[in-house]
Amino acid sequence: MRLRDFIISAIVATISATSCLAFDYAKDVLVYEGSVGATKVKVTASERPFSRAAHKTTDLRNAGSEEKPDWMPATVDGKGVVGTDQTLPEDGLPQLFALTVWFGDKKVSVPSEHLNHIFLPHLDGTTFEDGYIDTLVAFSSDGKALYLSLGVGDGGGTSTYDMQIRADGTVTNKPIQRPEP
């Protein structure tokens, strides 16, 4: 009888502790502000609690066999998750919800298809700390495009999510390339 009561108490305590885990979801956080020539540039971002029910999801799965595994990452809305070691996050985990870039007066809102699969974004400003930086921003010399490398993850599996954002509204996840000689 004591063992059963102990187990029930442990389960209740675990559920209570889990429900107490809360995140402060960032809203309109200033990630970067500066100028490129005469163009003022500002980047802001927001998070929201993830809800599996709001998205089409798949779990991490072995698409191969036991003898020859071929692990496929979990997906959210058809894209591999970033920031969770390829596993589908639990409801409530911070999800990148909005990313906005101002090129002078021109506002570019990054479409949700580039954001829904990004979790635990590091929305600290673009400052170096002890030789590290969570978010890196680089610009074209004309100030009409930027490269954003956003830190994501819980620290144990920290990664980056990179994108190019242009003043004309074009957003891509293609890496920046240098021309061949």
Backbone as JSON, one array per atom type, in Angstrom:
{
  "sequence": "MRLRDFIISAIVATISATSCLAFDYAKDVLVYEGSVGATKVKVTASERPFSRAAHKTTDLRNAGSEEKPDWMPATVDGKGVVGTDQTLPEDGLPQLFALTVWFGDKKVSVPSEHLNHIFLPHLDGTTFEDGYIDTLVAFSSDGKALYLSLGVGDGGGTSTYDMQIRADGTVTNKPIQRPEP",
  "N": [[0.81, -1.19, 0.0], [1.94, 1.26, 0.78], [3.9, 1.65, -1.2], [2.34, 1.98, -3.49], [0.99, 4.39, -2.83], [3.2, 6.07, -2.66], [4.1, 6.02, -5.33], [1.9, 7.15, -6.64], [1.93, 9.68, -5.45], [4.39, 10.59, -6.4], [3.89, 10.7, -9.14], [1.87, 12.67, -9.24], [3.32, 14.84, -8.23], [5.24, 15.12, -10.24], [3.64, 15.77, -12.47], [2.57, 18.17, -11.55], [4.91, 19.72, -11.31], [5.75, 19.78, -13.97], [3.63, 21.16, -15.17], [4.1, 23.62, -14.1], [6.25, 24.6, -15.42], [7.05, 27.27, -17.29], [7.21, 29.52, -20.0], [8.53, 32.66, -20.89], [7.19, 34.27, -23.41], [8.65, 35.9, -26.01], [7.88, 39.1, -27.36], [7.83, 41.17, -30.08], [10.61, 41.73, -29.88], [13.57, 43.6, -30.0], [15.95, 42.73, -32.15], [18.01, 43.61, -33.76], [19.38, 46.8, -34.55], [20.4, 49.4, -36.58], [22.46, 51.09, -39.03], [22.98, 51.1, -42.53], [24.93, 52.67, -44.58], [22.95, 55.29, -45.62], [20.62, 54.05, -44.97], [18.43, 53.08, -42.5], [18.16, 50.22, -40.49], [16.17, 47.73, -39.0], [15.48, 44.92, -36.97], [13.01, 42.84, -35.73], [11.48, 40.39, -33.56], [9.16, 37.78, -32.62], [7.78, 35.32, -30.37], [5.71, 32.4, -29.89], [3.63, 30.09, -28.04], [4.11, 26.75, -28.98], [1.78, 24.72, -30.72], [0.79, 21.59, -31.42], [-1.61, 20.85, -32.62], [-2.22, 22.98, -34.28], [-0.74, 22.69, -36.54], [0.49, 20.74, -39.34], [2.1, 17.84, -38.59], [4.94, 15.6, -38.25], [6.55, 12.9, -36.57], [9.96, 12.27, -35.45], [11.49, 9.73, -37.28], [12.38, 6.41, -38.37], [13.19, 5.84, -41.54], [14.41, 3.84, -42.77], [15.7, 0.61, -42.19], [16.07, -1.74, -39.41], [18.59, -2.81, -39.66], [19.84, -1.05, -41.41], [19.56, 1.94, -40.62], [17.76, 4.95, -41.38], [17.31, 7.86, -40.42], [14.77, 10.23, -40.28], [14.04, 13.63, -39.82], [11.72, 15.12, -37.46], [8.85, 16.91, -38.6], [7.32, 20.11, -39.19], [4.64, 21.43, -40.68], [5.64, 20.41, -43.07], [8.38, 20.98, -43.09], [11.65, 20.29, -41.84], [12.22, 20.23, -38.34], [13.89, 22.77, -36.45], [16.09, 23.41, -33.88], [15.43, 21.6, -31.93], [16.87, 19.22, -31.8], [15.99, 17.58, -33.88], [13.61, 16.41, -33.06], [10.05, 16.31, -32.55], [8.61, 19.02, -30.94], [7.14, 19.41, -27.64], [3.84, 20.63, -26.85], [3.62, 24.1, -26.17], [6.31, 24.81, -26.18], [8.59, 27.45, -26.99], [8.06, 28.92, -30.1], [9.19, 30.32, -33.12], [7.48, 33.06, -34.21], [7.0, 35.53, -35.44], [8.88, 37.58, -37.6], [10.33, 40.5, -38.44], [11.61, 42.89, -40.67], [12.86, 46.09, -41.11], [13.74, 48.13, -43.71], [14.77, 51.09, -43.81], [11.88, 52.87, -44.38], [10.55, 50.76, -45.44], [8.82, 47.89, -44.77], [9.33, 44.5, -44.12], [7.77, 41.56, -43.64], [8.56, 38.43, -42.6], [7.41, 35.51, -44.17], [5.24, 33.03, -42.68], [5.85, 30.4, -43.39], [8.58, 30.24, -43.32], [9.1, 30.27, -40.67], [7.55, 28.64, -38.91], [8.68, 26.15, -38.2], [10.75, 26.59, -36.48], [12.31, 26.53, -33.37], [12.79, 27.52, -29.95], [14.14, 30.06, -30.34], [16.98, 32.22, -30.16], [16.69, 35.26, -29.09], [18.2, 37.34, -28.23], [19.95, 40.42, -28.45], [22.24, 41.37, -31.09], [24.99, 41.0, -29.98], [28.39, 40.49, -29.03], [29.54, 38.11, -26.7], [31.88, 37.07, -24.56], [33.3, 36.11, -26.78], [31.36, 34.84, -28.23], [28.35, 34.81, -30.22], [24.88, 35.0, -30.5], [23.15, 35.79, -32.54], [23.69, 36.73, -35.82], [24.08, 39.35, -38.09], [24.41, 40.41, -41.36], [25.04, 42.68, -44.04], [24.17, 43.68, -47.42], [26.13, 45.9, -49.42], [24.61, 47.99, -50.41], [22.53, 48.2, -48.67], [20.11, 46.92, -49.13], [19.58, 44.3, -48.65], [19.8, 41.62, -46.3], [21.6, 39.22, -44.37], [20.68, 36.87, -42.11], [21.59, 35.09, -39.33], [20.33, 33.15, -37.07], [20.53, 32.15, -33.76], [19.41, 29.08, -32.36], [17.73, 26.71, -30.23], [18.25, 24.74, -27.2], [20.66, 25.02, -25.94], [22.03, 22.68, -25.25], [21.83, 21.48, -27.64], [22.39, 23.47, -29.5], [21.93, 25.39, -32.45], [21.88, 26.99, -35.67], [19.73, 29.08, -37.63], [19.49, 30.11, -40.82], [18.88, 32.83, -43.05], [18.17, 34.8, -45.97], [17.09, 38.06, -46.42], [15.39, 40.39, -48.31], [14.89, 43.83, -49.28], [12.88, 44.03, -51.16], [11.08, 42.15, -50.36], [11.67, 39.49, -50.8], [12.46, 36.35, -49.48], [14.71, 33.89, -48.51], [16.15, 30.67, -47.79], [18.49, 29.87, -48.73], [22.0, 29.31, -48.69], [24.48, 31.89, -48.5], [26.48, 32.48, -51.28], [29.69, 32.59, -52.79], [31.07, 33.95, -55.78], [32.59, 31.76, -58.14], [36.06, 31.69, -59.1]],
  "CA": [[0.0, 0.0, 0.0], [2.82, 2.42, 0.84], [4.55, 1.82, -2.49], [1.34, 2.54, -4.39], [0.8, 5.78, -2.44], [4.42, 6.77, -3.04], [4.09, 6.16, -6.79], [0.86, 8.13, -6.98], [2.44, 10.99, -5.03], [5.47, 10.96, -7.32], [3.27, 11.07, -10.42], [1.21, 13.96, -9.04], [4.38, 15.85, -8.1], [5.83, 15.3, -11.57], [2.67, 16.5, -13.29], [2.52, 19.54, -11.02], [6.16, 20.4, -11.67], [5.74, 19.98, -15.43], [2.69, 22.22, -15.51], [4.63, 24.89, -13.61], [7.25, 25.1, -16.35], [6.45, 28.3, -18.13], [8.15, 30.31, -20.77], [8.16, 34.03, -21.21], [7.23, 34.32, -24.86], [9.1, 37.22, -26.45], [7.0, 39.78, -28.3], [8.43, 42.34, -30.71], [11.94, 41.95, -29.32], [14.52, 44.23, -30.92], [17.09, 41.84, -32.37], [19.09, 44.41, -34.34], [19.05, 48.14, -35.03], [21.6, 50.08, -37.02], [22.38, 51.74, -40.34], [23.88, 50.72, -43.62], [24.92, 53.91, -45.34], [21.87, 56.16, -45.18], [19.45, 53.23, -44.69], [18.28, 52.55, -41.14], [17.67, 48.85, -40.53], [15.74, 47.23, -37.7], [14.96, 43.55, -37.01], [12.29, 42.46, -34.52], [10.98, 39.01, -33.61], [8.22, 37.36, -31.57], [7.56, 33.88, -30.2], [4.42, 31.98, -29.36], [3.7, 28.7, -27.6], [3.83, 25.79, -30.04], [0.62, 23.86, -30.58], [0.79, 20.56, -32.47], [-2.91, 20.84, -33.29], [-2.3, 24.07, -35.24], [0.16, 22.42, -37.65], [0.64, 19.37, -39.83], [3.38, 17.42, -38.0], [5.37, 14.2, -38.25], [7.57, 12.65, -35.56], [11.23, 11.69, -35.85], [11.18, 8.35, -37.66], [13.36, 5.64, -39.12], [12.66, 5.52, -42.86], [15.17, 2.69, -43.25], [15.43, -0.65, -41.49], [16.89, -1.88, -38.2], [19.97, -3.07, -40.09], [20.37, 0.14, -42.08], [18.65, 3.04, -40.27], [17.76, 6.2, -42.14], [16.47, 8.69, -39.58], [14.19, 11.43, -40.88], [13.68, 14.54, -38.72], [10.32, 15.51, -37.29], [8.53, 18.06, -39.45], [6.19, 20.98, -38.91], [4.17, 21.98, -41.95], [6.46, 19.9, -44.16], [9.8, 21.35, -42.98], [12.34, 19.7, -40.71], [12.3, 21.12, -37.19], [15.19, 23.34, -36.13], [16.17, 23.87, -32.5], [15.01, 20.56, -30.99], [17.58, 17.96, -32.09], [15.19, 16.87, -34.88], [12.42, 15.81, -32.48], [8.87, 17.16, -32.52], [8.51, 19.57, -29.59], [5.88, 19.34, -26.9], [3.05, 21.86, -26.86], [4.06, 25.14, -25.24], [7.69, 25.21, -26.41], [8.63, 28.68, -27.79], [8.14, 28.78, -31.56], [9.35, 31.61, -33.79], [6.15, 33.4, -34.7], [7.06, 36.69, -36.33], [10.19, 38.18, -37.84], [10.09, 41.68, -39.27], [12.8, 43.69, -40.98], [12.6, 47.39, -41.72], [14.81, 48.75, -44.49], [14.22, 52.45, -43.84], [10.42, 52.82, -44.16], [10.04, 49.54, -46.07], [8.64, 46.81, -43.79], [9.26, 43.15, -44.69], [7.37, 40.54, -42.67], [8.96, 37.11, -43.1], [6.25, 34.62, -44.2], [5.21, 31.99, -41.65], [6.46, 29.15, -43.87], [9.99, 30.28, -42.95], [9.21, 30.41, -39.22], [6.78, 27.67, -38.12], [9.46, 24.97, -37.81], [11.89, 27.08, -35.72], [11.99, 26.48, -31.95], [13.74, 28.05, -28.98], [15.02, 31.06, -30.96], [17.74, 33.1, -29.28], [16.32, 36.59, -29.56], [19.05, 38.36, -27.65], [20.53, 41.31, -29.44], [23.43, 40.91, -31.81], [26.2, 41.45, -29.29], [29.35, 39.45, -28.7], [29.73, 37.89, -25.28], [32.95, 36.08, -24.37], [33.69, 35.53, -28.06], [30.22, 34.16, -28.86], [27.22, 35.65, -30.62], [23.72, 34.18, -30.84], [22.53, 36.24, -33.78], [24.61, 37.44, -36.69], [23.43, 40.07, -39.17], [25.34, 40.97, -42.34], [24.29, 43.44, -45.04], [24.74, 44.05, -48.71], [26.68, 47.25, -49.3], [23.59, 48.98, -50.74], [21.53, 48.21, -47.61], [18.82, 46.41, -49.61], [19.47, 42.88, -48.33], [20.57, 41.21, -45.14], [21.76, 37.81, -44.06], [20.41, 36.69, -40.69], [21.91, 33.78, -38.78], [19.67, 33.2, -35.77], [20.79, 31.03, -32.87], [18.21, 28.37, -31.92], [17.99, 25.51, -29.44], [18.26, 24.86, -25.75], [22.03, 25.1, -25.43], [22.63, 21.35, -25.39], [21.8, 21.18, -29.06], [22.25, 24.77, -30.16], [22.17, 25.4, -33.87], [21.51, 28.27, -36.26], [18.8, 29.08, -38.75], [19.99, 31.19, -41.67], [18.03, 33.27, -44.16], [18.44, 36.07, -46.64], [15.87, 38.86, -46.49], [15.63, 41.54, -49.19], [13.94, 44.94, -49.14], [11.75, 43.81, -52.07], [10.21, 41.14, -49.77], [12.16, 38.15, -51.08], [13.07, 35.66, -48.34], [15.19, 32.57, -48.9], [17.01, 29.98, -46.84], [19.69, 29.43, -49.44], [23.21, 29.9, -48.12], [25.17, 32.88, -49.32], [27.56, 31.88, -52.06], [30.65, 33.49, -53.42], [31.29, 33.52, -57.16], [33.81, 30.99, -58.42], [36.99, 32.48, -59.93]],
  "C": [[0.87, 1.27, 0.0], [3.47, 2.69, -0.51], [3.58, 2.45, -3.48], [1.12, 4.02, -4.09], [2.01, 6.63, -2.83], [4.44, 7.03, -4.55], [3.07, 7.2, -7.22], [1.33, 9.53, -6.61], [3.52, 11.48, -5.97], [4.9, 11.4, -8.66], [2.6, 12.44, -10.31], [2.24, 15.08, -8.95], [5.01, 16.15, -9.45], [4.9, 16.1, -12.46], [2.59, 17.95, -12.84], [3.76, 20.33, -11.43], [6.19, 20.72, -13.15], [4.81, 21.11, -15.81], [3.18, 23.59, -15.05], [5.71, 25.45, -14.52], [6.58, 26.09, -17.28], [7.55, 29.05, -18.84], [7.62, 31.73, -20.85], [8.31, 34.13, -22.71], [7.54, 35.75, -25.29], [8.11, 37.8, -27.46], [7.69, 41.06, -28.77], [9.77, 42.73, -30.09], [12.83, 42.58, -30.39], [15.76, 43.36, -31.0], [18.28, 42.62, -32.91], [18.53, 45.79, -34.71], [20.36, 48.83, -35.4], [21.37, 50.73, -38.37], [23.38, 51.12, -41.28], [23.86, 51.9, -44.57], [23.84, 54.81, -44.77], [20.61, 55.37, -44.79], [19.46, 52.73, -43.26], [17.62, 51.17, -41.25], [17.32, 48.41, -39.12], [15.15, 45.83, -37.91], [14.27, 43.28, -35.68], [11.74, 41.04, -34.69], [10.04, 38.76, -32.44], [8.13, 35.84, -31.55], [6.11, 33.65, -29.79], [4.56, 30.55, -28.85], [3.32, 27.78, -28.76], [2.59, 24.98, -29.7], [0.62, 22.86, -31.74], [-0.49, 20.59, -33.28], [-3.02, 21.91, -34.37], [-1.46, 23.82, -36.5], [0.05, 20.97, -38.12], [2.03, 18.91, -39.38], [3.65, 15.94, -38.27], [6.46, 14.07, -37.19], [8.87, 12.19, -36.2], [10.99, 10.22, -36.14], [12.32, 7.72, -38.44], [12.72, 5.25, -40.45], [13.4, 4.33, -43.47], [14.74, 1.43, -42.52], [16.28, -0.69, -40.21], [18.36, -2.08, -38.58], [20.62, -1.84, -40.71], [19.42, 1.32, -41.81], [18.84, 4.27, -41.15], [16.8, 7.15, -41.42], [16.06, 9.96, -40.3], [13.73, 12.34, -39.74], [12.17, 14.72, -38.63], [10.09, 16.73, -38.18], [7.33, 18.83, -38.89], [5.84, 21.66, -40.22], [5.12, 21.64, -43.1], [7.94, 20.24, -44.1], [10.4, 20.74, -41.73], [12.49, 20.68, -39.57], [13.74, 21.56, -36.95], [15.13, 23.84, -34.69], [15.8, 22.81, -31.48], [15.69, 19.23, -31.25], [16.74, 17.03, -32.95], [13.95, 16.18, -34.33], [11.26, 16.81, -32.49], [8.69, 17.7, -31.09], [7.14, 19.33, -28.96], [5.14, 20.67, -27.04], [3.6, 22.83, -25.82], [5.49, 25.59, -25.45], [7.71, 26.49, -27.27], [8.93, 28.4, -29.26], [8.3, 30.17, -32.16], [8.05, 31.92, -34.52], [6.17, 34.55, -35.71], [8.49, 37.19, -36.41], [9.98, 39.3, -38.84], [11.38, 42.45, -39.44], [12.33, 44.99, -41.62], [13.88, 47.85, -42.42], [14.36, 50.19, -44.69], [12.74, 52.37, -43.5], [9.79, 51.56, -44.73], [10.02, 48.41, -45.06], [8.51, 45.48, -44.53], [8.93, 42.19, -43.55], [7.7, 39.18, -43.27], [7.75, 36.19, -43.05], [6.38, 33.47, -43.19], [5.85, 30.68, -42.1], [7.97, 29.09, -43.58], [10.2, 30.25, -41.44], [8.62, 29.26, -38.42], [7.58, 26.48, -37.59], [10.69, 25.33, -36.96], [11.51, 27.19, -34.24], [13.15, 26.98, -31.09], [14.7, 29.06, -29.63], [15.72, 31.91, -29.91], [17.52, 34.52, -29.78], [17.07, 37.7, -28.84], [19.61, 39.22, -28.77], [21.82, 40.76, -30.03], [24.69, 41.46, -31.17], [27.1, 40.25, -29.0], [29.46, 39.34, -27.19], [30.73, 36.75, -25.12], [33.31, 35.37, -25.67], [32.57, 34.81, -28.78], [29.16, 35.18, -29.23], [26.08, 34.72, -31.01], [23.15, 34.52, -32.2], [23.53, 37.07, -34.56], [23.82, 38.08, -37.82], [24.52, 40.65, -40.06], [24.53, 41.6, -43.47], [24.99, 43.48, -46.39], [25.18, 45.5, -48.6], [25.66, 48.33, -49.64], [22.47, 49.04, -49.7], [20.17, 47.67, -48.02], [18.63, 44.91, -49.35], [20.27, 42.6, -47.08], [20.57, 39.7, -45.03], [21.61, 37.7, -42.55], [20.73, 35.25, -40.31], [21.45, 33.8, -37.33], [20.01, 31.96, -34.97], [19.47, 30.42, -32.41], [18.62, 27.18, -31.07], [18.13, 25.82, -27.97], [19.65, 24.96, -25.14], [22.74, 23.77, -25.53], [22.72, 20.94, -26.85], [21.64, 22.45, -29.86], [22.67, 24.69, -31.62], [21.91, 26.82, -34.37], [20.5, 28.05, -37.36], [19.14, 30.31, -39.57], [18.99, 31.54, -42.76], [18.54, 34.59, -44.71], [17.1, 36.79, -46.77], [16.2, 40.11, -47.29], [14.55, 42.59, -49.01], [12.75, 44.77, -50.07], [10.8, 42.72, -51.56], [10.63, 39.71, -50.02], [12.84, 37.58, -49.84], [13.49, 34.28, -48.82], [16.07, 31.99, -47.8], [18.27, 29.45, -47.52], [20.92, 30.07, -48.79], [23.8, 30.94, -49.07], [26.33, 32.2, -50.01], [28.45, 32.96, -52.63], [30.85, 33.01, -54.86], [32.6, 32.76, -57.29], [34.75, 31.86, -59.26], [36.98, 32.02, -61.38]]
}
